[in-house]
C-alpha cells in the first residue's frame, strides 16, 4: 500500500508564471508548473513518448509541450493530447498561503 505524504516544496513565487520548477524526492523527478491563472500542477518530469524533460517545455492553458518532439501533455491528467497516446504520473498539489505542498507516495512504505 502506498502511503501519501504531503511534502512542502517551496513557495508559489519559486515557480514562474507559465513556467516550471523541478524537484527531486527519493527516486522521483517532479516538475511543478504554474499556469497564467496561478494554478499549480505537479507531474512526473518525463514525457511518456521518449522521457523528455517536461519541466523544460512550454506551458499553455493547462498543458505543457515537451521540448523534444512537441507532444502536448495535460497537466490535469498527465495524458498525451491529440493523436498521441500515453501518460505520465500526476500528483495532488495544495497551496496554503504562499507555501506549495505536493502529495507523494512514499517509495519505502
C-alpha positions in Angstrom: 0.0 0.0 0.0 1.3 3.4 -1.0 1.2 6.0 1.8 0.9 9.6 0.6 3.0 12.2 2.3 2.5 15.9 1.9 5.8 17.5 1.2 6.4 21.2 1.3 8.3 22.0 -1.9 8.7 25.8 -1.7 6.7 28.9 -2.2 4.5 30.0 -5.0 6.9 32.7 -6.1 9.6 30.0 -6.7 7.5 28.8 -9.8 7.4 31.4 -12.6 4.0 32.1 -14.2 3.7 29.9 -17.3 6.9 28.2 -16.1 8.2 25.3 -14.0 10.5 24.3 -11.2 12.0 20.8 -10.8 12.3 18.9 -7.5 13.6 15.5 -6.6 12.1 13.3 -4.0 13.7 9.9 -3.4 13.9 8.4 -6.9 11.3 10.7 -8.5 12.0 13.8 -10.7 8.9 16.0 -10.4 8.0 19.1 -12.4 5.9 21.8 -10.8 4.0 24.0 -13.2 2.2 27.3 -12.7 -0.3 28.5 -15.2 -1.2 32.0 -16.2 -4.3 31.6 -13.8 -1.9 30.7 -10.9 -2.9 27.1 -10.8 -0.1 24.8 -9.7 0.3 21.3 -11.0 2.8 18.5 -10.3 3.7 15.8 -12.7 6.5 13.3 -13.3 9.2 15.2 -15.2 9.3 12.7 -18.0 7.3 12.7 -21.3 5.6 9.4 -22.0 7.0 9.4 -25.5 10.7 9.3 -25.0 11.3 10.6 -21.5 11.9 14.2 -22.5 12.2 16.7 -19.6 8.7 18.2 -19.4 10.0 20.9 -17.0 11.8 22.4 -20.0 8.6 22.6 -22.1 6.3 25.4 -22.9 3.3 25.8 -20.6 0.0 26.8 -22.3 -3.6 26.6 -21.0 -3.5 23.5 -18.7 -0.9 21.7 -20.8 2.9 21.5 -21.4 4.5 20.8 -24.7 7.5 18.5 -24.5 10.7 20.2 -25.8 11.9 17.1 -27.6 9.1 16.1 -30.0 6.3 18.6 -29.3 4.0 16.1 -27.5 1.3 18.0 -25.6 0.7 16.7 -22.1 -2.3 17.6 -19.9 -1.2 19.0 -16.6 -4.6 17.9 -15.1 -4.3 14.2 -16.1 -0.8 13.6 -17.4 -2.3 12.2 -20.6 -0.9 12.9 -24.0 -3.3 15.0 -26.1 -4.4 14.7 -29.7 -3.4 11.7 -31.7 -0.6 10.8 -29.3 -1.1 8.2 -26.5 0.5 7.6 -23.2 0.6 9.4 -19.9 2.8 10.4 -17.0 2.0 10.4 -13.3 0.4 13.4 -11.7 0.5 14.3 -8.0 -2.0 16.3 -5.9 -1.0 19.9 -5.1 -2.2 22.3 -2.5 -1.2 25.9 -1.9 -1.6 27.3 1.6 -0.9 31.0 1.7 2.3 31.2 -0.4 3.5 27.6 0.5 3.2 24.8 -2.0 2.7 21.2 -1.0 2.8 18.1 -3.1 1.3 14.7 -2.1 3.8 11.9 -3.0 3.7 8.2 -2.4 6.5 7.2 -0.1 8.7 4.7 -2.0 9.9 2.9 1.1 6.4 2.3 2.6 
